[in-house]
């Protein structure tokens, strides 16, 4: 008797499937962490731009307002004590 050739590929071994699944899960977790990091970074950028806009507006109003905007920026960046 002759064996017929199979046209479907053999299923990979269990260990290879487990490793592939683990890698997919790690990639998904890293992608979520990257998205979270990007959102946080964008939030900081938005806050900084908002503070700069406030500072420019305050500078056009009065010199003492500029000092308040500067201290707001320092608070945001954690530079004030």
N, C-alpha and C positions, 0 to 999 in steps of 0.2 A: 504494500500500500504506500501510496505517495502522499506526503503532507502538502496541503495547499498553502500557498503564501497568503499571509494576511495583509490586507491593505490598510488596516488601522494600526497606528503605532502602539507599541506596548505602553502601558501606564507606567509613569516613573515610580521608582521605589518610594515607599512610605516616608523614609527619612528625607528624601529630596522634596517631597510635597510639603512636609512639615517645615523645612527650612525656607522654602519659597513663601509659604504662608506667613512665617515669622518676619521675613524681609518685607513683605507687603504691608504688614501691620506697622513695622518700624517706619517705613516710608510715609504711611498715612499719618502717624504720630508726628513725624518731623515736619510734614506739610502743615499740620494744624499749628504746631509751635511757631513755624515761620509766619503763618498768617496772623497769629496773635501778636508776634513781635512787630510785624509791619503795621498793624493797627495801632499798637502803643506808640511806635515811632511817629506815625502820622499824627496822633493826638498831641504829642509833644511839639511837633512842627506847627500844628494849627494853633496851639496855645502861644507859642513863641511869636508867630506872625500876628496874632491878636494883640499881644503885649506890645509889639513894635508899633502896630497901628495906634494903640492907645497912647504910646509914648510920643509919637509924631503929633497926634492931635493935642496932647497936653502941652507939648513944647510950643505949639503955635498959640496956645491960650496964655500960659504964664510959665516963667522959669521955675517956680516952686512945684508946679504939676509935674515937671520933668523928673524931679527928685522922687516923687511918689511912684511914677512909672518905673523908674530904675529900681526902686526897692521892691516893687512887684516882680520884676524880672529876676532879681536876686532871690526872692522867696521861691519862685518857680524852679530855679536852678539849684536851690538848696545852699545858696551862698550866704544867707543871712543867719545870724545866731540868735 
